[in-house]
């Protein structure tokens, strides 16, 4: 049996998988509120305690974790946790435990996703032996590369979400000034994430927002902002989501160029499926392509949204399976 985890700033998802060729088979999974626990060990303990006695015999475990991993130790970016793979292995008597960047873990799911688990944003023309890339907005913004080497994809982590935000329009330049005045610096995560959408909403609503029931200077929940925008109940909410989608598309295009992603760019995370109509209305792809002189290249890159909300967990299981083989 394999233990897999997708450890995020808001939610930690753990799952047990039976190892099987290609795609491990899910046996059980459970979500936990990350900040309700002092560390990953306590979450694992709660999950295993809920399993039927005598409990699973674990052959290996892999965890996708939101943060930079050094020597199999990570301090989470948005949660006060430190996770050490060797400590997890010793505590739960697991022979092989590996920590991966959360987007690197999700990237391992890309080759095993089924057609119904993705939605096409740009069909393009995939080159089967080319690289791919993954970008995912949720509590934060993650990016990963999938290098095609020796007949298969090799996922590689990045911390690209913390790279400097590069505005392209007058609206985005004004947003940059707004963010710098608040935070001292603006990275892409300040724009393309759940909190990022809230930041944009504050920028477009200096006097508050009746549609989101917030006053001046009050942040609205991202889900409320996107619902008001998709329902077209507030022009300034529509503008906020349009800025979000356009910046998202532009940075996805940047990632496609950096990775030469001729096999495709995949958009993961919890936000994309919820705003899929906005990602498919042309604004995202227009920003994705608008990079002269590379428009012809980018127009051929397939772009898809991952609909499987457990892709990070699945990818961690795929990694655990590969490591054990």
C-alpha positions as CSV (number, residue, x, y, z in Angstrom):
1,X,0.0,0.0,0.0
2,X,1.2,3.5,-0.8
3,X,0.5,6.7,1.2
4,X,0.3,9.9,-0.7
5,X,-0.4,13.5,0.3
6,X,-1.1,16.9,-1.2
7,X,-0.2,19.4,1.5
8,X,-1.4,22.9,0.9
9,X,-1.8,26.2,2.8
10,X,-5.5,25.6,3.3
11,X,-6.2,21.9,2.9
12,X,-4.2,18.7,3.3
13,X,-5.4,15.7,1.3
14,X,-4.1,12.2,2.2
15,X,-4.8,9.0,0.4
16,X,-4.1,5.3,0.4
17,X,-3.4,3.7,-3.0
18,X,-2.9,0.2,-4.3
19,X,0.2,0.1,-6.5
20,X,-0.7,-0.8,-10.1
21,X,0.9,-0.2,-13.5
22,X,0.6,3.3,-14.8
23,X,-1.9,4.8,-12.4
24,X,-2.2,3.7,-8.7
25,X,-5.7,2.9,-7.6
26,X,-7.2,5.0,-4.9
27,X,-8.5,3.0,-1.8
28,X,-9.4,5.9,0.6
29,X,-8.8,9.6,0.9
30,X,-9.6,12.3,3.4
31,X,-9.2,16.1,3.5
32,X,-8.0,17.9,6.6
33,X,-7.9,21.7,7.4
34,X,-4.1,22.3,7.4
35,X,-4.0,24.9,10.1
36,X,-6.1,22.7,12.5
37,X,-3.0,20.6,13.1
38,X,0.5,21.4,14.5
39,X,2.2,19.4,11.8
40,X,2.0,16.8,9.0
41,X,2.7,14.0,11.5
42,X,-0.5,14.7,13.4
43,X,-2.5,14.7,10.2
44,X,-1.1,11.4,9.1
45,X,-1.8,10.0,12.5
46,X,-5.4,11.1,12.4
47,X,-5.8,9.6,8.9
48,X,-4.3,6.2,9.7
49,X,-6.2,6.0,13.0
50,X,-9.4,6.2,11.0
51,X,-8.4,3.1,8.9
52,X,-9.8,-0.3,9.7
53,X,-7.7,-2.3,12.2
54,X,-4.9,-3.5,12.0
55,X,-4.1,-0.6,9.6
56,X,-2.3,-0.6,6.3
57,X,1.2,-1.8,5.8
58,X,2.9,1.0,3.9
59,X,5.6,0.3,1.3
60,X,6.3,3.9,0.6
61,X,5.0,7.5,0.8
62,X,5.3,10.7,-1.2
63,X,4.0,14.1,-0.2
64,X,3.6,17.2,-2.4
65,X,4.3,20.1,-0.1
66,X,3.8,23.9,-0.8
67,X,7.3,25.2,-0.3
68,X,11.0,24.8,-1.4
69,X,12.5,21.5,-0.3
70,X,16.1,21.3,0.7
71,X,17.6,17.9,1.7
72,X,14.1,16.5,2.1
73,X,13.2,19.1,4.7
74,X,10.7,21.9,4.0
75,X,9.3,25.0,5.8
76,X,5.9,25.5,4.3
77,X,5.4,28.9,2.6
78,X,2.0,29.8,4.0
79,X,1.8,27.6,7.1
80,X,4.1,27.5,10.2
81,X,5.0,23.8,9.6
82,X,8.4,22.2,9.1
83,X,8.3,18.8,7.5
84,X,11.3,16.4,7.6
85,X,10.9,13.2,5.5
86,X,13.3,11.2,7.7
87,X,11.2,12.0,10.8
88,X,8.0,10.9,9.0
89,X,9.6,7.7,7.9
90,X,10.8,6.9,11.4
91,X,7.5,7.9,13.1
92,X,5.3,5.7,10.9
93,X,7.9,2.9,10.0
94,X,7.6,3.7,6.2
95,X,10.6,2.4,4.3
96,X,10.6,5.2,1.6
97,X,9.3,8.7,2.3
98,X,9.8,11.5,-0.2
99,X,8.9,15.2,-0.1
100,X,8.2,16.9,-3.4
101,X,7.2,20.5,-4.3
102,X,3.4,20.4,-4.5
103,X,3.4,21.4,-8.2
104,X,6.1,18.8,-9.0
105,X,3.8,16.2,-7.4
106,X,0.8,17.4,-9.4
107,X,3.0,17.2,-12.5
108,X,3.4,13.5,-12.0
109,X,-0.3,13.1,-12.6
110,X,-0.2,14.8,-16.0
111,X,0.8,11.7,-18.0
112,X,-1.9,9.5,-16.4
113,X,-4.9,11.9,-16.6
114,X,-7.8,10.6,-18.6
115,X,-9.6,12.7,-21.3
116,X,-12.6,13.4,-19.0
117,X,-10.2,14.9,-16.4
118,X,-9.2,17.9,-18.6
119,X,-11.0,20.7,-20.4
120,X,-9.4,22.1,-23.6
121,X,-8.7,25.9,-23.6
122,X,-6.6,25.8,-26.8
123,X,-6.4,22.7,-28.9
124,X,-3.0,23.4,-30.5
125,X,-0.9,20.7,-32.0
126,X,0.9,18.6,-29.4
127,X,4.4,17.3,-30.1
128,X,4.5,14.0,-28.2
129,X,8.3,14.1,-27.6
130,X,8.3,17.7,-26.4
131,X,8.3,19.3,-22.9
132,X,5.2,20.3,-21.0
133,X,4.4,22.7,-18.2
134,X,2.0,23.1,-15.3
135,X,0.7,26.3,-13.6
136,X,-1.8,26.2,-10.8
137,X,-3.4,29.0,-8.7
138,X,-5.0,28.2,-5.4
139,X,-4.0,29.5,-2.0
140,X,-0.7,30.4,-3.7
141,X,0.6,30.1,-7.2
142,X,2.8,27.2,-8.3
143,X,4.6,26.3,-11.5
144,X,6.4,23.1,-12.6
145,X,8.2,21.9,-15.7
146,X,7.9,18.5,-17.3
147,X,11.1,17.7,-19.2
148,X,10.7,15.0,-21.8
149,X,13.8,12.7,-21.2
150,X,14.3,9.1,-22.3
151,X,10.7,8.5,-23.4
152,X,8.9,10.0,-20.4
153,X,8.2,13.2,-18.6
154,X,10.5,14.2,-15.7
155,X,8.8,16.8,-13.5
156,X,10.9,19.5,-12.1
157,X,9.9,22.0,-9.3
158,X,10.1,25.8,-9.4
159,X,9.2,28.7,-7.2
160,X,8.1,30.7,-10.2
161,X,5.0,32.0,-8.4
162,X,7.3,34.2,-6.4
163,X,8.9,35.8,-9.4
164,X,8.3,39.6,-9.9
165,X,4.9,40.5,-11.4
166,X,5.5,42.1,-14.8
167,X,2.5,44.3,-15.8
168,X,1.7,44.7,-19.5
169,X,-1.3,47.2,-19.6
170,X,-2.2,50.5,-17.9
171,X,-4.6,48.6,-15.6
172,X,-1.9,46.2,-14.6
173,X,0.6,49.0,-14.0
174,X,-1.8,50.7,-11.7
175,X,-2.4,47.4,-10.0
176,X,1.4,47.0,-9.5
177,X,1.6,50.4,-7.8
178,X,-1.4,49.4,-5.6
179,X,0.3,46.1,-4.6
180,X,3.7,47.7,-4.0
181,X,2.1,50.3,-1.7
182,X,0.5,47.6,0.3
183,X,3.2,44.9,0.4
184,X,6.5,46.5,-0.6
185,X,6.9,44.1,-3.5
186,X,4.6,42.4,-5.9
187,X,5.1,38.8,-7.1
188,X,2.8,36.8,-9.4
189,X,1.3,35.1,-6.3
190,X,-0.1,38.5,-5.2
191,X,-2.2,38.5,-8.4
192,X,-2.8,34.9,-9.5
193,X,-4.1,33.1,-6.4
194,X,-7.2,33.2,-4.2
195,X,-5.7,36.0,-2.1
196,X,-4.5,37.6,-5.4
197,X,-8.1,37.8,-6.7
198,X,-9.1,39.4,-3.4
199,X,-6.2,41.9,-3.9
200,X,-7.4,42.8,-7.4
201,X,-10.9,43.2,-6.1
202,X,-9.7,45.7,-3.5
203,X,-7.9,47.5,-6.3
204,X,-11.1,47.7,-8.5
205,X,-13.3,48.6,-5.5
206,X,-11.8,51.5,-3.5
207,X,-15.2,52.4,-2.2
208,X,-16.3,48.9,-1.3
209,X,-18.6,46.4,-3.2
210,X,-22.3,46.0,-2.6
211,X,-22.4,42.8,-4.7
212,X,-19.8,41.2,-2.4
213,X,-21.2,43.0,0.8
214,X,-17.9,44.6,1.7
215,X,-17.1,48.2,2.6
216,X,-14.1,50.3,1.7
217,X,-10.8,48.6,2.4
218,X,-12.5,45.2,3.2
219,X,-11.3,42.1,1.3
220,X,-14.0,40.0,-0.3
221,X,-13.7,36.1,-0.4
222,X,-12.4,35.1,-3.8
223,X,-15.3,32.7,-4.4
224,X,-17.8,35.6,-3.8
225,X,-15.8,37.8,-6.2
226,X,-15.8,35.2,-9.0
227,X,-19.5,34.4,-8.5
228,X,-20.4,38.1,-8.8
229,X,-18.2,38.5,-11.8
230,X,-19.5,35.3,-13.6
231,X,-23.1,36.4,-12.8
232,X,-22.3,39.9,-14.1
233,X,-23.8,41.4,-11.0
234,X,-21.1,44.1,-10.6
235,X,-19.1,45.7,-13.5
236,X,-16.1,46.2,-11.2
237,X,-16.1,42.5,-10.2
238,X,-16.2,41.6,-13.9
239,X,-13.2,43.9,-14.4
240,X,-11.4,42.2,-11.4
241,X,-11.9,38.7,-12.9
242,X,-10.9,39.9,-16.3
243,X,-7.6,41.3,-14.9
244,X,-7.0,38.0,-13.1
245,X,-7.7,35.9,-16.1
246,X,-5.5,38.0,-18.4
247,X,-2.5,38.0,-16.0
248,X,-3.0,34.2,-15.6
249,X,-2.9,33.7,-19.3
250,X,0.1,35.9,-19.7
251,X,2.1,34.1,-17.1
252,X,1.0,30.7,-18.5
253,X,2.4,31.9,-21.8
254,X,5.7,33.0,-20.1
255,X,6.0,29.5,-18.7
256,X,5.3,27.9,-22.1
257,X,8.2,29.9,-23.5
258,X,10.6,29.2,-20.6
259,X,9.9,25.4,-20.9
260,X,9.3,25.2,-24.7
261,X,6.1,23.3,-23.8
262,X,5.3,21.8,-27.2
263,X,3.5,18.9,-25.5
264,X,1.2,21.4,-23.7
265,X,0.5,23.7,-20.8
266,X,-1.7,22.4,-18.1
267,X,-3.6,24.7,-15.7
268,X,-4.3,23.1,-12.3
269,X,-5.3,24.2,-8.9
270,X,-8.7,24.8,-7.3
271,X,-9.6,28.1,-9.0
272,X,-9.4,27.2,-12.7
273,X,-12.3,24.7,-12.8
274,X,-14.5,27.1,-10.9
275,X,-14.0,29.9,-13.4
276,X,-13.7,27.7,-16.5
277,X,-16.1,29.9,-18.6
278,X,-13.9,32.9,-18.0
279,X,-10.8,30.9,-19.1
280,X,-12.5,29.7,-22.3
281,X,-13.9,33.1,-23.4
282,X,-10.7,34.1,-25.3
283,X,-9.1,36.5,-22.8
284,X,-6.8,33.9,-21.3
285,X,-5.5,32.7,-24.7
286,X,-5.2,36.2,-26.1
287,X,-2.8,37.0,-23.2
288,X,-1.1,33.6,-23.5
289,X,-0.3,34.3,-27.2
290,X,0.5,38.0,-27.2
291,X,4.3,37.7,-27.1
292,X,5.7,38.9,-30.4
293,X,7.5,37.4,-32.2
294,X,6.4,34.1,-30.6
295,X,2.7,34.2,-31.4
296,X,2.8,31.5,-34.0
297,X,4.7,29.2,-31.7
298,X,2.3,29.8,-28.7
299,X,-0.8,29.4,-30.9
300,X,0.3,25.8,-31.5
301,X,0.8,24.9,-27.8
302,X,-2.1,22.9,-26.4
303,X,-3.6,24.4,-23.2
304,X,-5.9,22.4,-20.9
305,X,-7.5,22.9,-17.5
306,X,-7.2,20.0,-15.1
307,X,-10.6,19.1,-13.7
308,X,-9.5,16.3,-11.3
309,X,-9.5,18.0,-7.9
310,X,-7.2,15.3,-6.6
311,X,-4.5,15.6,-9.3
312,X,-1.9,16.6,-6.7
313,X,-2.7,13.5,-4.6
314,X,-2.7,11.3,-7.6
315,X,0.6,12.7,-8.7
316,X,2.2,12.0,-5.3
317,X,0.9,8.4,-5.5
318,X,2.4,8.1,-9.1
319,X,5.8,9.3,-7.7
320,X,5.6,6.9,-4.8
321,X,4.9,4.0,-7.2
322,X,7.8,5.0,-9.5
323,X,10.2,5.3,-6.6
324,X,9.3,1.9,-5.3
325,X,9.6,0.2,-8.7
